[in-house]
Amino acid sequence: MDGALDPLKDASLLDVEINFDDGAYKYIPEEQFAKENSDWEQIKKETSERFMEGINAKLRLTKRAAVMTDKQDFTIQVDIVSVDEKGNTISNVRFLDEKGNAFAKIDNMYASGGRFGTFCNLMGDGMEETGEKIGRTVSYYFLKKKIKL
């Protein structure tokens, strides 16, 4: 991780934005993948929900929560880089202030997908682990610094 998460010290709610648009899915660009898969909107919805479950499971350790309201001062922006056929996911993560400026980032975060099931399920496994890793990173940062919560 580059940067520091100190600005989040007093934030109990963090917005999340997941950008699927610039990623590659099963090695093809999102635009082409969406044309070839009529259930793409449903896949994005379900995998976003799994991401939120994963991140909030870990943020609870520091009395924080992630939401998708676009109304909080701080935002965790997740840009999907690629998802392979097993749901293994690579993402770039940015922590943004209220003006949209990044104060910390994690490039090329890898998360394991699944073994069996539909692409939606496999990608959901990868997205859930991505959420868990981000939540664990935030929680560990504050617990390690012993910042009073």
C-alpha positions, 0 to 999 in steps of 0.5 A: 500500500502506498500512502497512509489511512490516517484521514479515515481515523474518525470515519465510521462509514466509508463509501464504496465505488466498484468500477467494472467498466475498464476490466477484462473478464475471461480475457476479453474487455468488459464491453465485449463481455457484456454483449456476449453475456446477457446476465452481466448486470445481474453478475455485477449486482451479485458480485458487488453484494459479495464484495460488501459482505467481505469488506464489512466482515473485516471492518467490524473489527474497527467499528467501521462499515462500508456502504454504497450511498455516495454520501460519505466523506471518504470513498474506497474506489475499486477498479477491476483490472481483470477476472479470469475464468476461475474468478481470480480477480486483480483490482486497483484500490484508491482511498479518496477524500471528500474532494476525490483526491487519493491519499492511499492506494493499493495496485494490483490486489490479487484475490482468489476466485473459486473452484466450482460453479457458474462464472458469477459464483466464481467471480463472487468468490474473488470479489468477496476475498477482495472485500475481505482484503481491503477490510483487513488492510484498513482494520490492521492499519488502525489496530497496529497503530493503536488508534483509539476507536 
